[in-house]
């Protein structure tokens, strides 16, 4: 994979439960078949959306794609984005 950098997960994002079990296995299979459809959103060196997708990409052997929060052009803070 091209991006082996470790990213921390934003503390607010950790309040949401991780996807596990069959749902996670299904996500891995889908990423293997279709690639990563929605990029992982980061702010600085923190993941603010997509920590499960990042883990699934690693498990599937698919290079993750990232987008920086600032490039989304949203009128909210990263914390508001996480909550919404």
Protein Blocks (a to p, Z undefined) as FASTA:
>chain_A
ZZlcccdddfklmmpccdehjllmmmmmmmmmnopfbacddehjacfbhjlmmmmmmmno
pacddddfklnopabdfklmmmZZ
